[in-house]
Amino acid sequence: MQATTPRTLWISRMGLLLALTLAVQVLGLPQPVTGPAVNAILLLSVLLVGWKPAAGIGVITPLIAMIRGQLPPVLAPLVPFIMLGNAVWVLSFTALWHLKKPTNEMIRLVFGILIGAILKTAWLWLAAVWTVPVILGKPIPHAVATAMTLPQFITALIGGAVAWISYKILIRRGVSEQ
């Protein structure tokens, strides 16, 4: 029997993470469950397969949500900004996670999650209250703008915590090396 190559392992993990993301979205759970789950999968993807596939998953999730009707039509103009917000989340976490200092992994992780959540939320807030209204020539509903602020920050923080716990469990089980 042939041993599993690193490339095969990477492809398998990538496929599993993408399938898990799609499953979470297809289940149609409420946003307070789906949002943190998707955010967790994005960071877990960074830790297991790298930032490029994680960003790719983050870009397709808003499209899937729109197609499935999970995002109300009023959010359609925000979809490209949500896609980029997910990329900001992934890239900022990745950059901070890979810093050499501080050497303490937990500090880098917390810093990465916190700064990533702040940047993603700031990006979505700017899109909702400034960019999209300028493009549309009218403000978007207040409830939509509000949904792009604190709820996004909270779901990112929860997702980050879930990703970290999941990653540590995978390391303990020997599924991933640190």
Buried (B, 14 or more C-beta within 10 A) or exposed (E): EEEEEEEEEBEEBBEEBBEBBBEBBEEEEEBEBBBBBBBBBBBBBBBBBBBEBBBBBBBBBBBBBBEEEBBEEEBEBBBBBBBBBBBBBBBBBBEBBEEEEEEEEEEBBBBBBBBBBBBBBBBBBBBBBEBBBEEEEEBBEEEBBEBBBEBBBBBBBBBBBBBBEBBEEBEEEEEBEE
